[in-house]
Amino acid sequence: MLTRRGFLRGLLGVTLSGLATSAYGVVVEPVLRLREQVWPIRSPNWTAGPLRIAVLTDLHMGEPWVSLHRLKRIVARTNALGADLIVVLGDLPGGRFVRRPIPTEATAGVLAGLRAPLGVHAILGNHDWWQDHEAQARGGGPSAAAAILRAAGIPVLENQAVRIERDAGAFWLAGLADQLAIITGPGTYRGLDDLPATLAAITDDAPVILLAHEPDIFPKVPDRVALTLSGHTHGGQVRFMGWSPVVPSAYGNRYAYGWVREGSRDLVVSGGIGCSIMPVRLGVPPEITLVELA
């Protein structure tokens, strides 16, 4: 028989457990943890020799979660991986719960310390556009965030592709403009992405890597593209046994996190660094993503 004392003990245990989980999800995992997630991929469409790509995305800079001091440590750890190429996939500004925003100029100044033999390239995310009030008023570019990154020496690809030469074989790095860039109404957006134009910039049969902030473009990506790299979802920020209850994607958990192969095409969705809608991470800690392509 359940006694009053037993009921209160049970209630206290549940309460303390809930408080501990909340503290972990709000403080420990999003602020103190950082992992290196490695995805080794043997792609049937990749012919340019082994390539190691480090991915940083969804920084959502702002204290107390992602400070400039923390970003400097992230940059140092990324450099220590010795990747051939580093890509930054957008969403530099912080979310709504940031107590002290960090200017994009300061963020770009730290990101300028990234080093890789084949360079550092970036694309923009939806928050880079949403917090650019002048671009929103114009309904398009130029983007302030892109200008800041370029001034810091980091090329930004907006529906563009660049050919990267290397002894093991040349390849193309294509960057898609954001798919949710312009706010058109409550919960409605207009993308600036142009996948056909981006792929039309590719002029030979060297393999292609596509950078796309949101993974929802993946069903439209042709077999010509060996690998698509995305962020945006943060892995749902809360993830249990490979399932996330809330994912900012029309495809739900299909593209929530990690390595996805459909046909002969590969997609890697990084869990990213920061938080957006809610300052919580549980089961999907901040990460530097390393793709080992062969």
Secondary structure by P-SEA (a helix, b strand, c coil): cccaaaaaaaaaaaaaaaaaaaaaacccccccbbbbbbbbbbcccccccbbbbbbbcccccccccccaaaaaaaaaaaaaccccbbbbbccccccccccbbbbaaaaaaaaccccccccccccccaaaaaaaaaaaaacccccaaaaaaaaacbbbbccbbbbbbcccbbbbbbbbccccccccccccccccccaaaaaaacccccbbbbbbccccccccccccccbbbbccccccccccccccccccccccccccccccccccbbbbbbcccccccccccccccccbbbbbcc
